[in-house]
Structure formats: structure tokens, C-alpha cells
Amino acid sequence: MGGTLRARLAPVLKACEEHAPRPGGAGCDEREGGRLTRLLADPARRIGVPDVTDRATWEAVPAAVRDAVLAAAADELVRPAPCLTASAWARAFRDGNRGAYEDRAWALQERVSLLALAAVLTGEVAPATAAPGDCPHLDAAVDGLVAFAEASTWCWAPHERGVAARGELVPDPDDPFLDLGAAEVGALFAWADHALGPHLDLRMPGLRRRLRREADRRVLSPFERRRDWPWIGAEGRANNWNPWIHGAVLACALLLGDDDGRRARLVRLLVHDLDHYLLALPDDGGIDEGIAYWWVGACRVLEILDLLADVGGADLDARDLPLLREVVRYPQRMHLGGDHYVNVGDAPARPAGDQPWQVPYRWGVRLGQPETVAHAVAGARERGAAVAPRAGLGRALTALADRDWCRSFTADTPPAGAPWLARECWLPRLQLLVARESAGSASGLTMAVKGGHNGEHHNHLDVGSYWVAVDGRPLVVDVGRPTYTAGTFGPERYAAWPFRSAWHNVPEPGHGQLPGARYGARDVATRLGGRISAWQAELSGAYPPGPLARWDRTVRLVRAEAGAPAHVLVVDRWQGAAESVVLRHVLAGEVAHGPGWATVTVPGGPGLRMSWDPRVAVASVDLRELNDPQLTRSWGAYLTRLTLAVREPGGPGRVAVRWQRSP
């Protein structure tokens, strides 16, 4: 298949293709795969990130970027390091609280990454016998690396299959499970060894050997030995785990491995497995997992391709895959305004601010997409930082070493480029439409609406749900996900209220939607290109079989014309009797309502007026107080659900709801 990595790299990979993995480090020899082995020899010299001894690169980092990193590192040094404990890890099994451990692991990883960046920027170094205060950043980074090296497991508890099978609460260090947690620490070790290696040899002799041993035991050997990891997605259901873990495997293989033949074989296996993810991506570049998972899924594919091209040159350069142009555009297509995004699946409406914006920037330049470049710079400036240590040490180092990126971020004016806010964006594979009043501007109304099915990755029961934003601020919203627990990805998932259809902007014809790929939208169609941007679908298939024969929903953005204001019109028509028919609307802001009308406003900000025929439906509201940090970051202290109850639900019916900007 011409759109796959294997097809593009076939001339190089072919020699190794028939040889199975061999435990113990034996790789493709000169006869079996000499060309690939030679291409990958001494890869650390060819990647775009030099080590700490290249002072010209690190001293060229703009002062504003450098000072921000060093100020954050100074603050971090006075805080105690997070402690990884067995009791915190066990809570995933005791009370379902996985964050008690994972939050500490993320915090320790961010601490090590930040302090390693500071050690690189300052170039601090001292002999092993020097006083502790001579290398504050380097010493603290080393302490964090050793804490991870001494941990029994890098695996996050809900992913650790062996513990449950044994009926124990303690992980087995001799049976490591390669998951996202292990991938994160493995990548941290690889990039720390690469960037700080010469100084680690002076300051902490023996540490690099320990880092390599642990990464081999917990990442490379499990990956090499086992070929049926479920996250590979060989059955066609690959998700973000695939590139997330493969990106870490590649970093470990290139930066920590000493066996050239083994490195070649690992790369061959990685390319083979990564194809499962690429083949699962729709050709419109959409991500059904949502915007947050673009950064840890599709974005990591882009980084993998950059690394392969760096070390292998033209022979391993597969960055011209046609799909990638659409994949790179996904974040800009989901942008509403400021730090607000259309958040399908488990994505938050306001991402946490740990995005490696230099990746879409670099790809926008490479692909000649100025709107992608402009959006990337704007995204980083909205966050207020050119680098994001929480996103990973390798990503942060790559950003710091990219002079063009740092210059663009610190420039007095934004980069020249076409506005990224398209007038209309239709992703047919996801059945997702985003439309706004005017191209290039968040001002006015923006509408988004999705179809799809209820078996999507990170699925919510939300077929037919829609968003309405004013001036880039969503007011008719998708709740997003709460904090993950041990039960989030099991049969208990839809017990959590934010996942259920009752808390999405969908109809409820006597019952809520059901999970599973067979429950989805039908006959989805759009009308684009004129004054009206419209989406329509038949939704009865998202609900359990019953008296409901048909439910047609149409969502239209009608742009202003001849004095008539712009508005969003949602029309629902149905056939089939039901004991009750209600329509849900989740609102972010202060809500007031009366017969046939409601308003939602943000203090000092925009507002919407909702109207309907009071003879057809009556409104009620529920105030939902929020205390989950994943939700309060997006919405503050509460959300409001406005429910329209149809007065005469039986037989055929129709409800029209109009949304218009309020004064």
C-alpha cells in the first residue's frame, strides 16, 4: 500500500523483513540487513539535538526562552521531589484512584525534564567529588533519574495485567509491562543520557550504564520479545498508544543501544507496527480520540518520522506521505479561539498547556502550510512558553535547539501566513463539521456538530451532539472527561455522568444512547459553501430498538444578511411514540430562562439567547457543581443543563431551537 511506512521504506527494510526478532541482542548481520544497519550506525551524531558540550547551540537560545526555563527550574529546586510509593500505586486496585500515583510520576518526570533543560542551558558540570552545590540542576535531575531507576515498575497500575492475575498489589520487577508509563520513563532516560551524557560521566560515573540497563529491561527487551502487544492494534483498532510507545522505543533504540544490528531490527519492527496506526487514521486527518490525543498520537508519528529522517537521511525519509498534510491540520481545524477547542471524545475544551507546538510549526514550514505555522506560534504564545517540559524531555530539547522556532516565538510580530480559522471544515470520516461566520476570525458565532458512532476511541455517548461558541468562547458545550479512575476504560465507564448522553447536547426519546459501534448516525449529509453551513443526520440508530422509528436532526449556521442577524438553528423531527421526549443542552455560563427563551452569558464576555416555541416544549435547568480538576479547568465551578421536555411526545413531532448572540 503506497501510503504506508513499509511501502515508502521498502528498499531499506526489505533485507531484514523475513528475520524474526532474536532475544539477547543478536541483530541483522551484514548479509541480512547491512544497509539498514549502516544507516543507523552512531545515530546520536545526526539527530537535530546536540549534547551539552555543544555550547554554541545552547548559548544561542534566545534570552526570553532561556530565562523562562531557568526561572521555572529555580522554583522547582526549592520544592521537594515527588515520592513514588507502593501505597499510592496500590490505590488503583483499592479504591480506583489511579491519579494518586500517576500524578506523582508525571510530576517527577516534569521535574527531571525541567532540571535537565536547565543543566543543558547553563552547562554546569563538576567532578564527582565536588561539593553538592556546584551542580544544583544536574544533581537534582540525577536524583530523579535514580528514583525512577529504583522503582519496581514504570507501568501505571491499571495497565499492569500481572498483578491482578496473581492476586497481588506489588508489581513484579522481573515481568515488566510495556505501557504508556514505561514509555514515558524510557524516553526520559534516552534523552537525558543523550543530552547530558558527557557531564553525567563526570558527575555521576556509572549512572549511564544503569539508565541503559533499565531502559533495556523495561522497554526494549519487552518490545522485542513480545509481538502481540494489544496496543500495536494489529486487528485494526490502533489508537494513540501505538505511536506513543513506539516513539519511546525509537528514542531508546537510537540513543541508548550499542548493538548496531539490534538497532536495525528494532527499527524494522517499529516501522511495521506503526503502520497499524497510520492505516487506522481516516484520510481526512481526523482524530476520533479528540484534540488532546492528537498530541500524544498523530503528533508522535510526525516526531518519529523526523527522527528516522535525521538518522537515515533520504533512505529513511517517509515524511511525504499524503495523509500527513491532513493530519497536521487537525489542531487548527478544531480551534475555536484563545485556548478553547472543539473537544470530541475525552479531550478537554481547554488543553492543559503541555503541547509541543514546535512540531506542527516545523511541519507547517516543511509542507508549505503557513496557516499551520501561524496557529502553532499563536498556540505557544497563548500558553506563554516556547517549550513544555511536561510534554517530555526530548520534545523540550528539540524545541530549544530549533533556532527558527525560538525566533518565531520571540518575534515582535506573528509569522506571516493565512488565517487558520476556516470558514467551514468538514471531516467526512468523523462526520464532524465546524463552521463560523467569517473565515480567519473567531468573532461571531461558531458551530460544530458531530455524527459518528458510539464505538469510537475514548467514546462518549454523543452522536448528534453540537457546540455553539461566541467570539471563540464555547457556551453550548461538551463537558469533556473527568479524572480517570481504574474503571474508566472498563464496563463501568458510562456510570460516570460526563460520558452519558444525558449530559450531551442530544435528544433523549425515552432513553439514552447506547455504547457500541453499531449505535451511530445514518444518512449524514452536509450543505456547504453558501450563506448556510448545514449538517443533517438520522439518529434513531444511536438508541435502543423500540417505538422510535426515526429521528432527524439538522444543525445550521445561518450567516448574517441584509440586516438579519447570524444564528444557529437546530431542528429535530421524529416519528414514533415514546413516554417522554426531552432535548438536553449543556451550557457554560450564567443561565436565565422563561417560557420560550433562555440566555447564557459569561461575566464581562459574550452571550447567547436560545429560543423555541413554548407551546411545544417547556424548560427546566439543573446546576451541576464541579470539583474535578479536569472539569474545573475548562468550566470553573459549575455547568448548567437546560432540558426541553416536549409537551406531547407521542407520534410525529418537531422542535426547533434557535441560538443567537445576545447583547
N, C-alpha and C positions, 0 to 999 in steps of 0.2 A: 504494500500500500504506500503510495508516494508521499502521504502526509505523515509518515511515522519516522521516529528517530532511526529505527533499524534500517529503513529503506535509504535514508539520507547518508548514513554512515556505513552502509553495507561493505564498500570496498575495504574499509579498515577492520571491521568487526568480523568479516566472513571467516578469516583464518582461525578464529577462536570459537566459532559458533557451535561446533559439534562436540566440544570438550566440556565435560561436566566439572563442577567445582570439586576441588580436592582439599580436604581439611589439612591443616598443618603448614600452609604457606606455599605449597607447590603451585606454580602458575603455568601459564602458556609459555613454552620454551621457544627458542628461535625458530624452530621448524613449524610449530603450531601457530604462533601469533607474533612473530618477531616485529612486524611493522607496528602494531599497536603498542607492544612493549617499548620499542624505541621512542615512539611519540610521547609516551607518558613518563619517560625517564626524567628524574630530577624536576618534578613539576613545580616545586616551590619557587624556582627561579623565574617562572614565566607567568605567574598569576599577577594581577594588577595591584596587589598589596605587598609592598616590601616589608622586611622586618625592621626592628627598632634601630638597627645600625645605619639605615639609610636616612640620615638626618636631613638631607636636602628635601626629601618628600615631606617629612613630618613637620619641619620648620616652615614649610610653605603653606600650611593650613592657615586660612585667614584668621586674624586675631579674634574676631567675633565668635567664630565657631570654636576655636581653641579655648577661649576664655569661658564659654558656656560649659564645655566639658569639664574643665578644671574646677570651676565653681561647684558643679554638681558633685564631683569627686571629693572636694573638700567637705561638703555637707555629709557625704556618705561615710567618710573616715571617722566622724565623731559618733556615728550610730553603731550600736552593737550588731555584729553579724547575725543573720538569721540562723537558727539552730534546727537541724533536721533530726527529729526524734521518732522513735518507734511508736510512741503513743499517738502522735499526730498522724502518722501513716496508717495506723490501725483504725482510725476513726471512720475511714471509708467503709469498713466492714461492721463497725459497732453501731454507728448512728447515721451512716450515709454521707457524712461531711468529708468530702474529698479536698475541699479548699484548705482545711487545717494544715495539711502537708504541702499541697501543691503551691499554695500562695507563698510558703516559705522557700520552696525550691526555686520558684520564679524570682523571688526577691534576692536570694543568694546568687542566682545566675546573673541578674541585673547588676548586683554589686560587683561581682568579679569582672564583668564586661566593662563597667564604667571605670573601675580602678585600673584595669589593663589598658584601656584607652589613655588614661592619664599617664601611666608609666611609659607608654609609647610616645606620647606628645612631649613629655619632659625629658625622656631619655635617661631617667635616673637609673643608676647602677652602682653597685658596691660589692666588694668581695664578700664571701660567705662569713668571714669573721668580723665584718664591720658592725657598728652599732645599729640597733633596730631602727632608730630614727633616720638613718641615712637614705632609706628607700621606703617611705611610707606607703606609696601606692603599690609598688611591686610586692612588698611583704604582705600587705593585706590581700592582694589578688592571689598570691601563693596560698595563703591560709584558706581561702575559699576553694581553690582548686583541690587542695588536700582534703578538705571536708567532703567534697564530692567523691574523691578517690576512695575514701574510707567508708562511705555509705554502703550499706548492704545491697542496696538496689538503686538504680536510677529510674526504674519503672514507676509510673503513677499507679497507686493501689488498685483502682477499678479495672485496670488493664492486666493485672498480674493474675493469670489463669491458674498457675500452680498453687498459689496459697489456698484458694477456695477448694481446689481438688484435694489438697492434703488436709483440709480442715484446720489450718493453722493461721496465725496472724503475723508470722515472721517470714519475710522473703528468703529464698534460698540463693545465696551468692553464687552457687555452682550451676544454677539453672536460670540465667538471665533472660528476661523477656524484652525483646526489642520493640519499644513503643515510642510515643512522642517524647516522653520524659527522657528516655535513654538517648534518643536522637539529639535532643537539645544539649545534654551534657557532653555527648561525644563531639558535637560540633564546637562547643565551647573549648574543649581540650585541644582540638585540632588547631583552631585559630590562635589560642593562647600560645601553644607551642611554636607555631609559625612566627607570630609577631614578636614574641618576647624571648624566643629560644636562646639567643646568644647571652642575654642578660640572666636568664634562668640558670644557665650553665655556671655563671659566675656566682650568683647569689644563693642558689639552692641546688647544688650538684645532686644528681640522681632523680630530680623531680621529673624531668622529661622522660626518662625511662619508665617511671611509674605512670605518667599520663598515657604513654603509648601502650603499656600493658593493659591498663584498664579499658581504654577505648577498643583495643583488640578483643578483649574478653567479653565486653558487653555490647559491642556494636558490630565490628567487622566479622568476627567468627560466627555469631548467631546469624547474621545476614547471609554469610557464605554457606553455612552448614544446612540451613533450613530453607527450602524452596517453596513452602506452602504457607507463608505468612498471609493471614487473611487480608491485611492492609495492602497487599500487592494488587488485589482486585482483579485477579485473572478471570473471574466469572463475569466481568463487565460492570462491576459496581465500584470501581476505584474512586476514592474520594481524596480529600486533602492529605490524609495520612501518607499516601503513596509518595508524592514529591517531597513532603516534609521530611520523611525519614530518609528518602534517597538523597536529598541534599546533604544530610549529615553523613551518610555513608560515603558520599563522594569526597567531602572535606576530609574525613578520616583517612580514606584511601590515598588521597593525593598528598596530604600534609603530614601524616603520621606513619605511613607504611614504608618499609625499607626494601621489600621484595618487589622488583620491577614486574616480574611475571604475574605475581598475585594481584598487583595493582591493575594490570591489564585485564585480568579475568573479572575482577570486581566491577570495573567499568563496563565490561561487556554485559554482565548480569544486570547492572543498573539500567543501562540503555534498554535492554529487553523488557525489564519490569516497568520502566517509566512509560513505555508505550501504552500500557493498560490505562493509565490516567489520560493521556492525550487522546486515545480513542474514545474515552467516555465524555470528553468535552464536546458540547454542541458546536457546530460550525459558526454560530452567531457570536461565540465568545462568552456566552452567559454562564454564570455560576449559580446553580440552584442552592448551594450552601449559604450564599449571601456574601455581602461585601467584606466582612471580617475574614472570611475564609478564602477570599481571593489572595490575601497577603500571605497566607500560610500554605496555599495550594498552587494556583497558577503562577503566582509571583515567584515561588521557589523553582518552578520549571524554568523560568527566564534566567534565574541565577545559576542553575545547573548548566544551562546552555552556554552562559558566559564563561563559566569555569572550564568547561570542555573546550571551548574555542580558544581560551587563553593558553591552555597547556598543550593542545594538539594542533593549533593553527588551523589552516584551511581544511586539513584532513578530518578534523573533528568539529567543524563548524556547521551546525544544523540550525542556525538562527534565522533561516529564511523560510521556515515552514509557513504556509499561507495562513493557517489558523491563528498564528501569533498576533497578526495585526488586529484581529477582533478581540483576542484575549486581553491585549494591553489596554484596550479602550474601556473595558468594563468599569473600572472605578469612576472615570469621568462621566460615564453614562448614568450611573446611579447617584450622582451628586445632586443634591437639592440646593444647597447654599451653606456657606460657613463650614461647620463641621457636621452638618446633617446629611444623611444619605438614605436612599430607599433601602430598607432593610428586610429583605426576604429571609426566610429560614431563621437560623439562630443569630443572625447578625444584629448588633445593636444599631440604633438610629444614629448614635454619636460614637464612632470608634474611639478606643481608649487612648490613642495618640502614640502608638508604638509602631507606626508604619515606616518601612524603609523606602521613603519617597524617591530616593536616588535611582531605584530600579525602573519604575515607569519613566522617569526623566531620561535615563540612559537609552531605554528602548524607544522612547518617542523621538529622540535625536536620530537613532540608528534607522528607524523606519520612516523618517521624514513626516512625522505627525506632530506639528507644532502645537496643536491643541492639547496633546498628551503632555508635552513638555511644560506648557503653561499651567496645566492642572496640577502637575507634580510639585512645581515650585510653590504654587498657591497653597497646596495641602501642607507642605512642610512649614511654610510661614504661618499658616493658621495654627499649627501646633507650636510654633516658636522655636524649633530646633532643626538643625540640618542632619543630626544623627539621633538614633533611637537605640540606646544600649539594651533596652528590654527586648528589642526585636532580635538580638543576637550579636555576639562579638564580631563575627565575620561580616555581617551586614554593616555594622557601625564602622569597622575598619575600612570597608570598601567605600563608604560614603566619605570618610575623612581623606582617603587617598585620591579621590576623584576631584581634581582641581576644577574642572568645568562645573561640576555640581556645586561645589562650595562657592565658587564665584557667582553662579546664578542665584544661589540662596541669599548671598550677602549683597547683591547688586542693589543700587538705589531704585531701579525701576524693574518691573516684572519683565520676563522674556517676551519678545515679540512673538505673537502666534495667534492663530484663530481661536476665538472663544470656544470653550469645550462644552458649554451648556447648549446642547442641540435643541432645536425646536421640537423635534419628535425623535424618539428612539424606540424601535420595535425589535424585540428579540423573539423571533417566532418559536424557537425550540423551548424557551421557558414560558412562552405565551405572556410576556411581560411588556407593557407599553408605558413609557414615560413621555409626557408631553407638557410643554409650557407655553405661556402666552407668546413669548418672543425668544428667538434664538440669541444666545450669548448673554442672557440676563436672567438672574434669579427673581427679578421684580415681577410682581403679579402672581397669578395662580400657576401652580404646577400640579399635575395629576399623574398618578401612577396606578396601575391595576394589573393583577396577575391572574392567570388561569392555572395551568399545570395540573398536578395530581398530588395525592396525599401519601405518596411513597418516595418523595424526594429526599435527598440528603439533608439532614438537620430539619426535617419536615415539621411544619405547623399545620394545623387543620384550617387552611386559609384559602381554599380555592374560591376565586372570585372576589377576594379582598382588594381594597383600594386605599390610596393615600391622597390627601389634599394638603398642599403647602402654600403659604402666602409669603412672598419675599424670601423664599428659601427656608422658611421655618415650618415644619410639618405640624399641623393642627388636627387633622384626621389621620390617625397614626397606627402603626404596627407596634405592639408592646415590645417585641424582642424577647430575648431569653432571660430567665433568672439565673442565679448562680448554679452551676452544675453540681449535682449530687451523684452518689453512686448509682442511683436509679434512673438518671436522666435518659440513658440510652438503652433502657430495658423496657419490660412490659408496663412499668409504672410511669412512663414518660408523659402520657396525656392526663395523668392525675394532676399535674401542675397546671394551674389556671392559664398562664400565658401561652400555652401550646394549644389550648382548646379553641374550637370555632366560636364558642360563646364570647370570647374576648378578641375576636377579629371582626372586621367590617364586612360581615357576610349575613345572608338570611339564615333563619332558623325555623324551617317549616315543620314545627312539631318535634324536632330532634336536631342534634348537632351533626356535623360531618364525621365521617369515619376514616381511620387511618388505613393506608394501603394504596398501592399504585393503581388498583382498579377503580378507586374513587377519585374522579377527576372531572375536568371541564370537557365539554364536547362542542363541536361546531364553532370553534373560536375564530373570530374574524375581526379585521380592523378596517377603519376608514382613515386615510392619512392624506396629507398634502394640501388641504384647503383650510377654510376658516375653522372647521371642526376636526378634531382628532378623536376618534371613537374606537371603542373596544366592545365586543359583544361575545357572549358565550351562553351555552345551555348548561346549567349547574346541577340538575337533578342527580346526575351520576356521582356527585360527591356525598350523597346522603344514602342512608339505608333504604332498601326497597320498601315500598309502602304505597299509600294512596297518591303521593305526589307524582304526577305524570310528567310534569315539565316545569322548569324554572329558567326563564330567560332574563339575563341581566345585561343592560347596556350602560356603559360609563362614557360620557362625552365631555371633553373640554371644548367649550364654545368661546372663541376669542371675541373681543370687543369689536363692534362695528356700528357705524352711524349712530353713535350715542348710546347704543345698547351695551351694558357692561359685560365683561367676561364672566363666565360662570362654569361650574361643573354640574352636569345633570346625570343623575343615576336613576334609571328606570328599571323596576323589577316587575315581571309579569309571570304568573304561574297558573297551572291547571292541576286540579286535584284537591280533594277536601283534606283538611287537617284540623285537629282540635285547636291549634293556635299557630299563628304565623307572626314572627317578630323579625325585625331587622336591627342588627347591632351596629353601633358606631362608637369607636374608642377615640376619645378626644383628649388632647393635651392642652390645658389652659383653664381659665375660669369660664364656667358654663352657666348660662341663664337660659330659661326656656318658658314658653307659654303655648297655648293652642296653635299649632301650625308653624311654630318658629322656635329657633334656638340660636344662641350665639356662643362662640368660643373665642376667647381673647387671651393674649399674653400681656401682662402689665408693661406698658411702655412699648409694646410691639404690635404686630399685626393681629387682625381678627377675621373671623368668618361668620357669615349668617347662613343658617340652614333653614329651609322652608319646605313644607309639604301640605297636603290637603288635610286639615284637621277632621274632616268628615270621614276620612279613610283610616287614619291611624292616630293613636294617642301616645304621647311620650312619657317616659319615666327615666330617672337617672340613678346610677349607682356610683358612689365615690369610692375608689379603691386606694387606700393608703399604701404607700410603698416604703419598704425598709430594706429591700435587697439592693446592695450597691450596684449590681449590674443594671438595675432598672432606674435607680435614682439618678445615676449619672446622665441618663438620657432625658428623664422626665421630671425630676425633682421629687416632691413629697407625695404626689398623688396623680392618678389618672381618673377620668370620668367616662363611664359607659352610658351612652344615651340609647335607649331601646324604644323603637317604634312598634307598638302592638297593633296589628290590623284588627279593625273592629268586626269585620265579617270575613273570617279567613276561608270559609268553605268555598268550593267551586273555583272558577277562574277569578283572578284578582290582579290588581295593578297598584303599585305605589311609585310615585316619582318624588325624588329628593333633589333639591337644588342647593348648591353651595355657591356663595357669592361673597366677595370681600366686603367686610363691614367697615364703616367709618372709624 
